[in-house]
Amino acid sequence: MISSSPFFKGSQSSSDVIFSEAIITAFSSANFFYFSVNDLKTFEDALLIVRLSRIGCVIENLYSWTQPIEIDWAGGLNLRYLPEQKLYYARKGRILLLSPNRETLVQSITQKGNAKTETVLAAELMRNQEKHLAWGTFTPQQEDFQGLFSQIHFYLTLMQNQLALKCETKITPDMETPWTVLLTEVVSSPLQEPADALFSCSLNTGVPIKTWFRAFETIPKASIVLPSDNPTEIPFMEWIKSFSPFVNNEFHIALDSFYTDEIIPFIPKYCVIAKTNPNMCENIVQAIMDPTIIILGEKNKALPASNSNEYIIPLIGSSQTDLRIQCAEGSLLFANNKELQNQVIEHIKNKPAPNEGNYSLILHIRPEKLITEIDNAITVFTESNVLQFHDPKKINDLFNKIKLFKEIKIKVSLNKGQLKIAGIAEFNNKIIKTTQ
């Protein structure tokens, strides 16, 4: 609602309602509006431009005659100020301009557009209006991102059962920051779709993962140091990183439901498959068996399983949650659930990469299923009175809102610094019909 916008503060009087109705009428009949803002924290310099309908013009006239409005001559611009809402606005024919900042509104009216710029904007409007619900440009304000992304262009499309968002930008590398330079070297390639799971992704890092680790060493307080060859004792995460020299650029990750019968009922069922370099299994087995792994301060060793080329690392929980590692058929596999493991392996074997489009990352998320699994895990705590919510209704309302989305798919492509992100959120028609 307009009345809850940052433009309007204080209680909602009858004059607020009338003005809100005028704006709503304008939006209901207009097919295009413009919005811009520089200060994303306070929205104090926000600007909204919309073309009023005929009834919107009539309502605006009635409002200006019957409600207290301060006239600001502003050198002939004839601005109007709403003291209760602390909002400036002006009408030029059927064009309505609104802003909480007087200077912003004055500049928007008096600034003369470049003829070339106007032609470009008109062409963009003709090109996008029929295809997109909204489109625009976002300029990052944070210092860390402003140097990396100068501008981000976005396009939003609303369909009957889906909401689609596309973003495009160019990466500007910092020559003193190796990981940003790597981003401009990556070229996407055909990538296989992820397996069907609660959360799954396919990833192609473009350059060897060990190169990324070394590049990220430049980030303060987030350094990733590769261990020396065959150390006698090694922390668990460093042990995982020690496999980076043996794998290439392609990874498949899947998470599907939780072990709700464990002491910690939020242990997820997961499977990670990394494509390995040829003839690396012997070296990988040595890296698995040689070191003593430190897990939560306790020393542990990998144990050979009954299956060949499979090894077990006991972790938190019962034996069903133990980490199982395999090296076979050109892949290094980490998993704690046999069913999910077989599912991902079969998917990789039977689903070749599509011919259309090159990507660095393909991500699938199922919000409805995720919330159902989280709810099942939380129930274990609430039924035993270990966990109680102060306001369960708010939690349920939040869960129901997330369940409105059945599936979210995101595809990321990189081509020498040109970054494109395409995301599609599919609505859950069953939930929508129930709420209606």
MARBATI-399505 format. One record per residue: z, y, x of N, C-alpha, C in turn; residue number from 1. Coordinates in steps of 0.001 Angstrom, whole numbers. Atoms other than C-alpha are relative to their C-alpha. Layout:
% MARBATI-399505
Z/Y/X/Z/Y/X/Z/Y/X/NUM
...
This chain:
% MARBATI-399505
0/-1181/847/0/0/0/0/1243/891/1
66/-1238/-770/-746/3518/1181/1383/611/153/2
-1301/-649/-38/2772/4664/337/917/-573/1067/3
-822/581/-1060/4207/2321/2989/-620/196/1372/4
677/-282/-1262/1845/3570/5678/845/925/854/5
-731/-943/-849/3216/5469/8732/-269/1453/-365/6
293/-1373/389/1583/8569/7220/1046/531/-978/7
-888/-425/1086/4149/8634/4398/1421/-406/323/8
-1399/264/-318/7866/8917/4976/882/488/-1145/9
-909/-417/1048/10843/9231/2669/-218/-790/-1274/10
113/702/1265/11212/8114/-923/-1333/295/-656/11
1286/-132/663/8179/7655/-3124/185/758/-1313/12
-97/-816/1198/8092/10524/-5646/-1226/-213/-879/13
1153/101/897/5718/10877/-8614/-1242/574/644/14
1158/-572/-675/3491/13086/-6462/-571/-977/1020/15
468/1029/-926/3350/10324/-3869/-872/-1016/-730/16
726/1004/772/2211/7894/-6550/-1384/511/-359/17
1293/-555/386/-552/10217/-7761/-937/64/1192/18
862/-103/-1169/-1836/10850/-4256/-396/-1395/487/19
310/1363/-400/-1614/7142/-3436/-1111/-565/-868/20
1030/487/901/-3671/6380/-6531/-1356/604/324/21
1268/-638/-384/-6290/8869/-5401/-611/-697/1207/22
497/666/-1192/-6556/7201/-2009/-477/-1410/-336/23
391/1358/381/-6635/3722/-3543/-1327/21/-747/24
1258/-130/720/-9393/4850/-5907/-1151/250/959/25
1037/-276/-996/-11311/6210/-2930/-404/-1280/713/26
311/1224/-728/-11047/2903/-1085/-699/-1018/-895/27
569/1005/886/-11923/823/-4127/-1475/233/-273/28
1397/-289/291/-15261/2582/-4571/-815/287/1251/29
730/-288/-1236/-16145/3356/-951/-363/-1301/704/30
384/1178/-754/-18015/879/1242/101/223/1499/31
-129/-263/-1427/-17232/2507/4576/1095/1032/223/32
-971/-1008/-403/-14322/4329/6195/188/-78/1509/33
-193/-111/-1445/-13413/5440/9708/1476/234/274/34
-1403/-153/-378/-10005/5110/11353/90/17/1520/35
-215/-40/-1447/-8914/6093/14863/1426/446/286/36
-1345/-379/-422/-5619/6482/16723/112/-215/1505/37
-273/156/-1426/-4523/7003/20324/1425/-487/249/38
-1399/358/-171/-741/6690/19988/333/-1175/-924/39
-247/1186/812/-168/3115/18801/1479/-216/-293/40
-1434/146/252/3630/3517/18891/439/795/-1223/41
-441/-860/1104/4039/6414/16440/-1096/279/-1018/42
1141/-310/869/528/6783/14915/-41/1481/-378/43
-74/-1421/338/1136/10540/15043/-1354/692/40/44
1313/-634/-80/-2489/11336/15901/-1066/-813/-735/45
949/823/750/-4071/8890/13455/-928/873/-843/46
1001/-710/796/-7224/10005/11641/-697/-992/-909/47
687/831/983/-8684/8514/8462/-1057/843/-703/48
1111/-679/679/-12077/9554/7065/-612/-975/-991/49
553/866/1030/-13386/8137/3793/-848/823/-957/50
867/-664/987/-16113/9010/1315/545/-308/-1390/51
-603/167/1321/-14544/9578/-2101/-1038/-371/-1046/52
830/200/1186/-15941/8255/-5315/85/1246/-870/53
-40/-1170/887/-16629/10744/-8114/1355/113/-682/54
-1308/-45/654/-13406/9768/-9899/1077/367/1013/55
-932/-382/-1043/-11591/10122/-6585/20/1499/219/56
76/-1457/-135/-12828/13721/-6315/728/687/-1149/57
-657/-587/1170/-11611/14460/-9826/1517/-97/134/58
-1442/185/-146/-8151/13016/-9125/552/922/1077/59
-448/-887/-1079/-7903/14988/-5885/87/1439/-496/60
-38/-1349/571/-8743/18212/-7788/1217/183/-896/61
-1144/-91/898/-6133/17499/-10453/1304/48/797/62
-1201/22/-815/-3565/16723/-7786/233/1362/662/63
-136/-1282/-692/-4251/19966/-5889/392/1123/-951/64
-356/-1049/975/-3825/21998/-9115/1428/-162/-513/65
-1260/271/698/-636/20332/-10376/1175/-282/935/66
-1073/383/-905/1373/19438/-7255/187/1049/1097/67
-237/-989/-1062/3018/21596/-4550/-727/-376/1291/68
772/210/-1226/572/21843/-1665/-28/1315/759/69
81/-1197/-832/691/24305/1221/-1423/153/528/70
1342/-284/-473/-2646/25926/2032/67/537/1426/71
86/-413/-1402/-3422/26238/5739/-1429/488/228/72
1345/-578/-95/-6366/28643/6181/-740/-530/1235/73
532/596/-1237/-6955/27427/9778/-1382/539/345/74
1261/-617/-409/-9722/29910/10512/-1166/-332/-907/75
1061/286/952/-11673/29064/7383/-190/-1480/-297/76
138/1437/258/-11229/25258/7455/668/-414/-1304/77
-648/243/1286/-8973/25446/4387/672/-1371/-48/78
-757/1255/-15/-6631/22606/5306/1079/30/-1065/79
-1084/118/965/-4005/21351/2905/1088/-875/604/80
-1136/697/-602/-543/20182/3847/941/-492/-1090/81
-944/602/936/1707/17820/1896/1357/-61/688/82
-1282/-74/-734/5276/18728/2985/845/-1255/-143/83
-832/1185/182/6930/15649/1494/-508/-1172/825/84
585/1103/-759/4515/13220/3136/-274/366/1457/85
295/-490/-1350/4071/15394/6263/-1399/-409/422/86
1381/437/-184/340/14881/6021/-954/1160/-233/87
1075/-974/174/-2640/17195/6527/-1234/-716/-523/88
1275/567/419/-5887/16629/4707/-970/1122/-344/89
1058/-951/345/-9178/18353/4020/-1109/-762/-703/90
1115/621/702/-12072/17664/1706/-1245/835/198/91
1287/-639/-170/-15668/18508/2526/-1003/-732/-869/92
834/724/961/-17717/17590/-499/734/-1243/-447/93
-637/1263/387/-16941/13938/-1089/652/-694/1198/94
-621/565/-1198/-15634/13352/2448/1440/482/93/95
-1427/-304/-91/-11838/13211/2677/489/-379/1397/96
-541/224/-1337/-10135/13547/6074/1519/155/-64/97
-1458/-19/47/-6422/12791/6548/574/-275/1379/98
-695/248/-1254/-4052/12972/9506/1388/620/-71/99
-1320/-627/-88/-338/13581/10134/51/1076/1087/100
45/-948/-1104/-1409/15751/13084/-1037/1084/-293/101
889/-1107/348/-2902/19198/12414/-1140/137/1014/102
1013/-182/-1042/-4724/19445/15756/-1064/-1084/-72/103
964/1103/133/-6321/16036/15258/-984/273/-1122/104
867/-276/1144/-7654/17085/11858/-949/1159/300/105
851/-1151/-339/-8956/20433/13148/-1126/-430/932/106
1025/432/-943/-10777/18786/16039/-1043/-887/-667/107
954/890/663/-12351/16180/13778/-993/772/-866/108
883/-795/849/-13816/18919/11571/-903/897/832/109
740/-1016/-758/-14916/21412/14238/-830/-563/1143/110
723/534/-1147/-16151/19077/16981/-1447/-287/-357/111
1425/203/239/-19927/19124/17167/-451/-1280/683/112
451/1273/-548/-21463/15709/17619/-1286/139/778/113
1224/58/-762/-24083/15000/20214/-1068/-710/-824/114
1078/566/823/-27436/14245/18584/-246/-1467/353/115
218/1379/-430/-27841/11098/20658/1124/-906/-493/116
-1153/778/464/-24313/9929/19771/-116/-285/-1491/117
146/179/1442/-24960/10479/16066/-1063/-1048/-312/118
1062/985/221/-28164/8433/16309/509/-1413/291/119
-548/1303/-361/-26324/5586/18042/965/-485/-1071/120
-964/383/1035/-23513/5618/15452/-707/-387/-1287/121
751/328/1217/-26012/5648/12594/-670/-1367/127/122
635/1296/-218/-27859/2703/14122/1018/-1126/-55/123
-1047/1017/35/-24589/788/14604/469/-253/-1422/124
-397/144/1398/-23637/1454/10997/-1010/-840/-762/125
1035/753/690/-26973/134/9733/7/-1463/443/126
57/1359/-540/-26717/-2913/11992/1212/-833/-435/127
-1235/754/223/-23108/-3877/11200/511/4/-1431/128
-630/-170/1304/-22373/-2732/7664/-193/-1204/-904/129
250/1137/880/-23966/-5713/5951/644/-1283/524/130
-504/1240/-593/-22509/-8294/8367/1503/-11/203/131
-1405/-43/-393/-18982/-7091/9155/820/833/-972/132
-944/-755/818/-15993/-5975/7144/496/1224/758/133
-467/-1106/-833/-14802/-3790/10022/-442/-250/1427/134
320/104/-1412/-15746/-3060/13613/457/1279/689/135
-466/-1186/-702/-14610/-682/16298/232/-272/1468/136
-259/64/-1434/-13419/-95/19849/1473/257/256/137
-1401/-127/-366/-9956/-533/21328/86/253/1497/138
-197/-328/-1411/-8930/1078/24619/1445/-324/382/139
-1374/352/-382/-5878/-592/26242/716/1184/636/140
-797/-1101/-523/-3074/1850/27065/863/-418/1186/141
-857/446/-1092/-949/-298/29394/-760/69/1316/142
637/-165/-1302/-1655/332/33048/-593/-1316/505/143
476/1282/-522/-2006/-3362/33851/-1326/-407/-627/144
1204/437/682/-4712/-3921/31239/-1096/1053/9/145
985/-1059/44/-6409/-544/31345/-966/-116/1175/146
883/170/-1139/-7741/-1272/34816/-884/-1218/-131/147
744/1243/149/-8868/-4767/33817/-1038/87/-1112/148
911/-171/1138/-10438/-3895/30445/-72/1486/-332/149
131/-1421/335/-11788/-383/29969/-67/187/-1512/150
126/-53/1455/-12774/-960/26324/-244/-1400/-538/151
208/1277/683/-12696/-3873/23908/-668/284/-1343/152
709/-162/1270/-15245/-3997/21084/341/-1185/-903/153
-361/1078/914/-14260/-5967/17997/-791/99/-1301/154
741/105/1250/-15971/-7129/14808/749/-981/-898/155
-770/804/944/-14172/-8499/11732/-860/-317/-1218/156
799/447/1141/-15873/-10544/9018/871/-822/-933/157
-742/749/1012/-14336/-11831/5783/-980/-753/-876/158
829/848/843/-15977/-14769/4034/870/-631/-1079/159
-734/548/1137/-14961/-16782/986/1219/-800/448/160
-1095/865/-440/-12806/-19283/2892/412/245/1440/161
-262/-197/-1418/-12686/-17805/6386/117/1472/348/162
-92/-1318/-601/-11729/-14768/8404/-438/-141/1452/163
558/141/-1343/-13749/-14287/11596/205/1287/793/164
-192/-1137/-896/-13004/-12016/14558/-750/-265/1299/165
729/111/-1269/-15249/-11408/17566/357/1191/875/166
-329/-1065/-953/-14281/-9410/20663/-893/-127/1227/167
821/-29/-1203/-16377/-8362/23632/529/1076/938/168
-428/-982/-987/-15408/-6611/26861/-538/-390/1364/169
414/269/-1381/-16280/-6343/30524/1217/126/893/170
-1144/24/-897/-13718/-7232/33173/-313/795/1261/171
124/-777/-1234/-13261/-4746/35985/1013/-537/1004/172
-961/639/-910/-11720/-6616/38938/674/992/930/173
-722/-730/-1033/-9115/-5246/41284/-154/-803/1291/174
314/751/-1218/-10262/-6233/44779/1248/-427/757/175
-1245/394/-651/-6622/-6448/45882/748/-1058/-806/176
-627/1014/849/-5799/-8899/43082/-973/-1164/-162/177
993/1080/-19/-7594/-12216/43716/-303/-626/-1347/178
273/688/1259/-7162/-13663/40231/-937/797/-894/179
954/-793/779/-9046/-10735/38654/-1408/-137/568/180
1309/217/-620/-11864/-11255/41153/-573/-1344/-447/181
451/1317/456/-12022/-14929/40145/-576/68/-1410/182
501/-138/1373/-12499/-13894/36512/-1448/469/-31/183
1375/-508/-39/-15711/-12109/37482/-955/-972/675/184
858/1007/-626/-16996/-15189/39315/-285/-1173/-932/185
127/1151/889/-16584/-17687/36477/-1244/132/-873/186
1136/81/921/-19693/-18736/34535/242/-1191/-923/187
-280/1067/966/-19121/-20755/31347/-1135/-1021/-29/188
957/1099/83/-20882/-24069/30792/211/-748/-1313/189
-226/786/1223/-21336/-26533/27890/1346/-702/45/190
-1367/520/29/-17857/-27634/26829/212/-810/-1269/191
-245/904/1120/-16769/-30479/24598/1052/568/-950/192
-989/-421/994/-14917/-29700/21360/1295/-785/197/193
-1280/718/-171/-11173/-30584/21449/158/-1118/-1022/194
-324/1080/930/-9756/-33677/19791/692/558/-1237/195
-619/-414/1268/-8422/-33503/16239/1506/-199/108/196
-1455/75/-159/-4719/-32667/16641/623/1289/-506/197
-727/-1194/433/-2037/-30169/15691/-372/1200/875/198
434/-1012/-968/-2873/-28175/18837/-845/-719/1038/199
851/645/-989/-5768/-29050/21114/-926/1029/615/200
935/-908/-652/-8009/-27362/23620/-789/-738/1066/201
831/426/-1117/-10820/-28021/26043/-131/1200/926/202
-40/-1095/-955/-10808/-25968/29225/-862/-313/1203/203
731/89/-1246/-13202/-25395/32085/350/1223/830/204
-522/-1117/-781/-11616/-23250/34788/-1057/679/863/205
1075/-648/-742/-14947/-22480/36468/80/-218/1495/206
-253/285/-1413/-13442/-22817/39949/1167/-983/56/207
-1082/994/-66/-11015/-25518/41168/1357/604/-350/208
-1288/-493/471/-7542/-25195/39664/900/397/1162/209
-822/-377/-1157/-5965/-25079/43139/-342/1417/463/210
397/-1362/-358/-7956/-21874/43757/701/1006/-904/211
-728/-873/930/-6378/-20330/40639/1468/104/405/212
-1404/-20/-408/-2899/-21333/41824/212/955/1165/213
-145/-863/-1176/-3401/-19617/45148/-264/1457/-356/214
285/-1376/414/-4868/-16541/43447/1188/613/-723/215
-1139/-514/750/-1826/-16220/41180/1224/247/878/216
-1089/-305/-905/446/-16073/44204/162/1498/203/217
-71/-1458/-183/-351/-12333/44239/837/666/-1079/218
-790/-590/1087/1627/-11794/40995/1478/-46/370/219
-1425/-1/-334/5224/-10699/41740/809/-826/-996/220
-924/800/808/7934/-13064/40456/-699/-1104/-779/221
696/1082/680/5277/-15537/39319/-821/-796/1001/222
759/665/-1044/4184/-17051/42603/7/-1507/-216/223
155/1435/116/2910/-20612/42579/-348/-519/1386/224
196/446/-1375/3283/-22261/45970/-301/-1488/-2/225
338/1405/-101/1510/-25525/46642/902/-674/1030/226
-900/666/-940/3831/-28048/48313/-752/-540/1209/227
604/590/-1181/3221/-29457/51753/-366/-1454/-267/228
451/1382/185/1617/-32884/52189/1177/-976/42/229
-973/1086/75/3832/-35801/51112/1438/423/298/230
-1414/-346/-218/7231/-34062/50898/888/-1138/-505/231
-898/1090/422/10221/-36371/50495/658/296/-1341/232
-591/-394/1280/11763/-34412/47595/-753/1213/-527/233
812/-1071/571/9998/-32093/45182/417/237/-1449/234
-287/-273/1412/10861/-30323/41892/-1133/-495/-891/235
961/622/911/9110/-31731/38838/-1271/842/-154/236
1179/-838/215/6803/-28724/38234/-840/102/1266/237
759/-24/-1247/5857/-28533/41911/-729/-1322/213/238
646/1312/-85/5091/-32251/41756/-1251/-40/-867/239
1178/-67/872/2741/-31642/38820/-1100/826/667/240
999/-861/-658/1021/-28838/40747/-638/-681/1208/241
524/652/-1198/566/-31147/43734/-1263/-802/-274/242
1221/734/335/-2218/-32936/41834/-1236/902/-44/243
1129/-930/147/-4386/-29799/41758/-1136/-237/995/244
1137/229/-891/-6397/-30679/44891/-886/-1176/-414/245
756/1201/340/-7532/-33931/43238/-864/160/-1258/246
722/-136/1276/-8903/-32582/39947/-1080/1068/136/247
1023/-1040/-9/-12001/-30550/39175/285/1016/-1087/248
-199/-1170/853/-12517/-27849/36559/257/-310/-1473/249
-1/295/1441/-12376/-29695/33217/1311/-672/-426/250
-1267/520/510/-9214/-30367/31175/-71/-134/-1522/251
-130/200/1452/-8433/-31690/27682/1482/-161/-315/252
-1426/-20/332/-5024/-31026/26103/160/-178/-1508/253
-261/206/1428/-3638/-32241/22783/1493/-179/-231/254
-1370/186/467/-237/-31940/21047/-60/-332/-1477/255
92/425/1396/374/-33715/17770/1344/-533/-480/256
-1290/329/614/3708/-33800/15886/1112/-120/1033/257
-1187/61/-849/7230/-34236/17265/696/-1343/-171/258
-884/1157/121/9584/-37108/17987/1274/460/-697/259
-1156/-487/770/12056/-36284/15215/1196/-947/63/260
-1110/957/-79/14166/-39394/15897/711/53/1344/261
-655/-147/-1291/15222/-38171/19352/1221/917/-119/262
-1155/-895/-22/18425/-36345/20316/-462/1449/-106/263
661/-1306/127/16227/-33281/20775/-1261/-223/-826/264
1124/370/870/13837/-33531/17785/-1226/897/132/265
1165/-857/-204/11395/-30960/19176/-832/-462/1197/266
836/517/-1080/9914/-33175/21903/-1375/-313/-574/267
1324/223/587/6166/-33028/21196/-677/-1243/573/268
881/1056/-499/3717/-35891/21490/-1204/686/635/269
1047/-737/-703/1207/-34770/24080/-866/-933/835/270
914/707/-882/-1752/-35900/26141/-813/1042/752/271
787/-896/-843/-3401/-34074/29054/-914/-852/873/272
970/731/-809/-6562/-35396/30681/-747/991/883/273
716/-834/-958/-7997/-33819/33821/-1062/-847/676/274
1072/694/-704/-11330/-34833/35249/270/66/1502/275
-307/47/-1429/-10870/-35959/38846/-1272/-64/831/276
1104/157/-936/-13071/-35842/41867/-239/-1486/278/277
309/1427/-217/-14828/-39129/42708/873/-616/1100/278
-704/791/-1015/-12895/-41824/44628/1334/630/420/279
-1271/-661/-314/-9582/-39949/44404/1217/-793/-460/280
-1132/708/600/-7444/-42561/42668/1020/-463/1042/281
-932/478/-1026/-5964/-43943/45896/909/1133/478/282
-801/-1155/-421/-4827/-40480/46995/961/430/-1111/283
-839/-389/1134/-3495/-39731/43502/1187/-943/-139/284
-1082/973/88/-1458/-42952/43426/1043/263/1085/285
-932/-322/-1086/62/-42019/46784/846/1223/-351/286
-727/-1212/405/983/-38565/45423/989/-298/-1119/287
-912/381/1084/2594/-40232/42400/1226/-731/548/288
-1055/923/-398/4658/-42825/44255/865/502/1166/289
-715/-321/-1239/5670/-41201/47553/1218/903/-188/290
-1148/-923/-3/7915/-38242/46665/1112/-417/-948/291
-1121/81/937/11327/-38232/45068/-61/1256/-871/292
201/-1114/927/11028/-36045/41953/1359/454/-516/293
-1261/-560/481/13893/-33720/41007/-202/507/-1421/294
128/-351/1413/14249/-33506/37206/1378/408/-512/295
-1288/-520/468/17058/-31287/35835/1112/-277/1014/296
-989/200/-1046/18842/-31619/39173/192/-1447/415/297
-134/1419/-317/18593/-35444/39149/-1230/-488/756/298
1106/557/-773/16480/-37376/41650/-549/-1242/-695/299
653/1102/698/13961/-39833/40273/-1251/-400/767/300
1235/496/-610/11010/-41935/41366/-912/-527/-1098/301
967/577/925/7825/-42925/39568/56/-1521/92/302
-81/1460/54/7852/-46571/38457/-1333/-561/-472/303
1232/638/495/4789/-48831/38120/243/-624/-1369/304
-91/595/1328/4148/-49883/34513/-658/-1370/14/305
603/1332/83/2988/-53286/33300/-1524/80/64/306
1445/-185/-75/-537/-51935/32933/-392/475/1389/307
477/-432/-1310/-2538/-51472/36112/-353/1483/-50/308
311/-1430/-134/-3015/-47879/37329/832/873/-937/309
-862/-805/864/-176/-46694/35041/1388/76/624/310
-1309/-235/-594/3113/-45167/36193/863/780/-993/311
-925/-563/982/6222/-44029/34317/1004/905/700/312
-1038/-922/-451/8475/-41008/34875/978/181/-1159/313
-976/-199/1088/11660/-41148/32707/377/1481/-116/314
-357/-1391/268/12336/-37754/31117/1109/39/-1038/315
-1032/-135/1023/14675/-36404/28408/-352/-881/-1190/316
231/818/1177/15089/-38788/25488/-87/-1472/337/317
105/1444/-182/14470/-42480/25019/-1295/-347/728/318
1166/452/-757/11768/-44578/26663/-1322/374/-682/319
1251/-338/677/9232/-43616/23990/-537/1375/419/320
436/-1330/-425/9121/-40059/25398/-271/76/1506/321
244/-4/-1449/8692/-41107/29044/-1425/470/295/322
1317/-450/-435/5810/-39484/30894/-738/-1169/638/323
841/1068/-542/3041/-42002/31563/-1227/617/658/324
1100/-560/-780/419/-41294/34210/-994/-1103/305/325
1055/953/-314/-2912/-43047/34670/-1086/694/804/326
1180/-480/-708/-5781/-42621/37066/-1054/-1085/-114/327
1049/998/214/-8914/-44419/35927/-1233/686/-573/328
1272/-467/544/-12579/-43817/35139/-207/1495/212/329
259/-1399/-336/-12680/-40445/36870/886/987/-720/330
-904/-897/723/-9727/-39014/34951/1441/-241/426/331
-1444/62/-215/-6069/-38239/35623/666/340/-1320/332
-539/-132/1359/-4032/-38678/32435/1512/91/39/333
-1438/-141/217/-531/-37471/31480/237/-83/-1510/334
-239/136/1440/824/-38584/28089/1361/-626/-252/335
-1245/666/398/3965/-39636/26237/-144/-660/-1363/336
234/675/1275/2340/-41183/23177/-1314/-776/87/337
1174/865/-189/-50/-44149/23305/-1066/261/-1052/338
973/-213/1081/-1678/-43467/19934/-817/1272/236/339
709/-1247/-276/-2515/-39867/20794/-868/-147/1247/340
764/227/-1224/-3638/-40946/24256/-1325/-701/-306/341
1226/727/351/-6145/-43447/22812/-951/869/-816/342
818/-881/833/-7324/-40865/20299/-782/997/857/343
663/-986/-857/-8124/-38286/22981/-1050/-675/882/344
962/724/-849/-9806/-40863/25243/-1256/-347/-791/345
1156/348/829/-12045/-42075/22412/-820/1234/-358/346
721/-1241/336/-12904/-38508/21479/-863/453/1177/347
760/-429/-1171/-13975/-37677/25033/-1211/-908/227/348
1098/946/-227/-16104/-40815/25251/-1123/173/-1029/349
981/56/1091/-17855/-40425/21889/-514/1351/-461/350
419/-1331/452/-18220/-36636/21477/-538/807/1178/351
558/-781/-1122/-20602/-35144/24038/21/1492/-301/352
7/-1460/164/-20685/-31405/24618/-1256/428/-750/353
1184/-472/744/-22990/-29588/22167/-921/810/899/354
992/-722/-791/-26165/-27986/23456/105/1510/-164/355
-21/-1435/248/-25589/-24595/21848/1286/637/511/356
-1152/-784/-449/-23300/-22127/23610/700/-563/1222/357
-793/344/-1178/-21416/-22141/26914/1370/655/-120/358
-1350/-513/192/-17636/-21731/26910/899/-407/1159/359
-1046/331/-965/-14642/-21658/29248/1221/-589/-685/360
-1156/497/755/-12071/-22402/26527/-374/-157/-1460/361
107/225/1444/-12196/-23929/23057/1372/-461/-473/362
-1375/241/460/-8877/-23906/21188/16/-227/-1504/363
-190/297/1425/-7985/-25486/17827/1499/-37/-316/364
-1394/6/459/-4697/-24840/16000/14/-262/-1494/365
-163/289/1434/-3611/-26232/12634/1356/545/-459/366
-1294/-609/372/-916/-23805/11361/731/-755/-1104/367
-653/708/1103/-265/-25737/8142/719/-1248/510/368
-596/1220/-535/377/-28979/10010/1143/333/958/369
-1041/-415/-937/2393/-27166/12690/1293/334/-732/370
-1197/-386/755/4782/-25661/10124/633/-1219/-659/371
-542/1220/606/5134/-29022/8372/804/-799/1014/372
-706/745/-1043/6125/-30675/11655/1278/714/424/373
-1202/-765/-357/8541/-27870/12565/1053/-131/-1098/374
-918/141/1134/10075/-28098/9095/679/-1369/26/375
-579/1347/-90/10563/-31863/9533/1053/-73/1100/376
-946/23/-1106/12281/-31303/12869/1255/806/-323/377
-1142/-830/373/14494/-28516/11509/889/-722/-1008/378
-755/723/1026/15522/-30738/8584/1031/-924/623/379
-942/888/-700/17150/-33138/11064/1278/753/333/380
-1167/-810/-350/19467/-30306/12159/758/467/-1237/381
-660/-568/1175/20148/-28787/8738/737/-1057/-814/382
-653/1063/774/20987/-32109/7061/1296/-468/659/383
-1224/388/-695/23588/-32822/9744/926/1190/255/384
-793/-1236/-120/24954/-29227/9517/118/506/1436/385
23/-533/-1357/24158/-28626/13196/-605/1403/-9/386
695/-1285/89/21922/-25699/12183/2/464/-1445/387
28/-591/1328/22290/-23382/9192/-632/1387/89/388
661/-1302/31/20105/-20396/8309/763/947/-916/389
-683/-1014/806/21676/-17201/7035/-769/285/-1279/390
843/-263/1171/18726/-16614/4695/-1168/-987/0/391
1069/1011/-4/16689/-19823/4159/-1259/454/-733/392
1160/-444/757/14436/-18036/1685/-986/748/897/393
891/-726/-908/13089/-15740/4405/-765/-961/907/394
665/994/-838/12342/-18739/6594/-1107/-692/-783/395
1007/660/831/10524/-20479/3745/-1171/917/-292/396
1082/-960/249/8556/-17321/2951/-896/141/1225/397
783/-99/-1231/7501/-17031/6593/-860/-1248/193/398
747/1248/-135/6483/-20701/6702/-1169/-46/-978/399
1067/27/1009/4478/-20342/3490/-1141/943/364/400
1054/-930/-423/2611/-17339/4899/-858/-615/1105/401
755/640/-1074/1649/-19279/8017/-862/-1128/-550/402
755/1102/599/530/-22198/5845/-1253/459/-736/403
1221/-512/625/-2085/-19924/4273/-1225/-304/852/404
1108/310/-904/-4191/-20763/7331/-6/-1495/295/405
127/1441/-210/-5413/-24338/7491/-337/-321/1447/406
433/269/-1375/-7103/-24157/10899/-484/1286/649/407
474/-1139/-776/-7777/-21577/13602/-778/-538/1194/408
841/415/-1121/-10618/-22045/16086/-349/1225/836/409
283/-1109/-916/-11064/-19836/19149/-891/-512/1125/410
902/342/-1096/-13915/-19955/21649/-111/1197/943/411
34/-1050/-1022/-13914/-17987/24914/-1103/-325/1000/412
1054/179/-996/-16921/-17517/27162/88/1112/1036/413
-9/-932/-1120/-17076/-15840/30566/-1322/-124/746/414
1249/16/-741/-20246/-14852/32354/-17/1171/974/415
-31/-1030/-1038/-19751/-12914/35595/729/1266/-465/416
-792/-1143/435/-17087/-10672/34052/-228/432/-1430/417
227/-301/1414/-18584/-10454/30558/813/-987/-839/418
-912/841/768/-15852/-11774/28265/-299/116/-1486/419
222/47/1446/-16558/-12844/24671/970/-996/-620/420
-952/846/715/-13960/-14237/22280/-389/-22/-1476/421
334/161/1418/-14846/-15603/18855/1059/-875/-653/422
-1030/755/704/-12147/-16743/16432/-275/-84/-1482/423
171/212/1441/-12340/-18209/12930/1286/-607/-556/424
-1182/513/697/-9301/-18671/10673/-433/-491/-1380/425
387/587/1286/-9911/-21022/7759/1193/6/-948/426
-1084/-90/973/-7840/-20363/4641/280/-1356/-632/427
-407/1223/683/-5899/-23136/2954/-123/229/-1503/428
269/-260/1416/-7372/-23147/-544/1078/-585/-907/429
-1041/607/835/-4664/-25462/-1893/1213/925/-118/430
-1159/-905/19/-1882/-23034/-899/-332/1265/-780/431
398/-1233/686/-3824/-20000/-2163/-23/-209/-1504/432
53/273/1444/-4441/-21614/-5565/1402/-174/-571/433
-1381/193/464/-756/-22573/-5807/712/1345/-177/434
-650/-1298/79/390/-19004/-5094/-562/851/-1131/435
599/-755/1101/-2016/-17653/-7672/564/-479/-1343/436
